[in-house]
Amino acid sequence: MHTVQEIVEEARRLPVPERRRLIHEIESSLEKDLKVDQKEPPPVDLSSLRYAQTLALAGTLHSDHPDVAGDKYKHLAEIYADKHE
């Protein structure tokens, strides 16, 4: 494996047109790498985000209307009551 210093020394021995071509290739490669680094992140799946937000709200809201779970003993008593005379 070559060190950076060895590669630079070999590049200095190249003829001028080849050195320019090498410089152009390196710059092009760096520009491509920069474009990849600046690439936008993949879009967020909004359906999972909405579900997560809804799940976070679970149990935090209040309603003035009673539901079956709030009055379960009242409802269960009515169901299990012996209505036979």
Buried (B, 14 or more C-beta within 10 A) or exposed (E): EEEEEEEEEEEEEEEEEEEEEBEEEEEEEEEEEEEEEEEEEEEEEEEEEEEEEEEEEEEEEEEEEEEEEEEEEEEEEEEEEEEEE
